[in-house]
Amino acid sequence: MTAYANAKDQDNGRKYLVADSSEEISKYCIEHNLEIISEPHYVEPGMVCHHFDWVGNRRRPAIFKISRPYSK
């Protein structure tokens, strides 16, 4: 299950995070000194692709990658 979080750093800069679980997000926030503001249950995939940072342990899932046109 995918987990999302809105966090802020010491300078009140916003960070938008996505991972496979909320535990991965919590661990990332502790390591990078971030405070979790909210944990939305759903975020549009387009918003995740463009604005959210993947902080999970595995590679970023293909559904969250931005499609690029094929060029020869």
N, C-alpha and C positions, 0 to 999 in steps of 0.2 A: 504494500500500500504506500502511496506517495504522500509525503508530508511537506507542508509549506510553512514558512515563518517570515514575519517581518521583524527585523532587528535594528538596533541602532548602536553606533559606536560611541566613544567618549565625547566626540565633537557633535553629537546628535545627527550624524550622517546616516541615512537609511541604507539598509542592506536587505535584499530580498533573497531568501534561501529556499532551496528545494533539495530533498533527499528521499531515500527509500523509507526512512523512519524518523520519528521525532527524536529518538535517542541520538542518531547521527547529527542532527541539527544542534541538539543541546551540547554534544561533545565539541562540535566546531565552534559554537558560541563561547564556550568556556576557554578553549585554546586561543581564540582571537579576541577575548575580552569584549564580547558583544552582549547586549541585553535584549532578550526576546520581548517584543511588544505585543504581538498577536500571532496566532496560528490559524489562518483561514482553512476551512475544510475543502474549498474548491477554488481553483484559479483557472481562468481560460488558458488553454495550451499556448495560444499566441503570446499572451503576456509572459508565460513562463519562458518561452523561447527567447524573447527579447530582453527581459528585465531581471530574471532570476538567475542566481549563481548556483550551480550544482555543487553540493558539498558531501554527497554520498561516497561510500567506499568503492563502489564499482564505477564503470564508465557511464557517462551521461546517456540515458536511453535515447534511441533514435527519434522517438515522438517529440522530444524536447530540443532537437537540433533544427537549425534553420535550413530549409531546402535551398539548394543552389541550382541554377539552370545548368544544363549540360552544355559544354562548349568543346568544339573539336580542336 
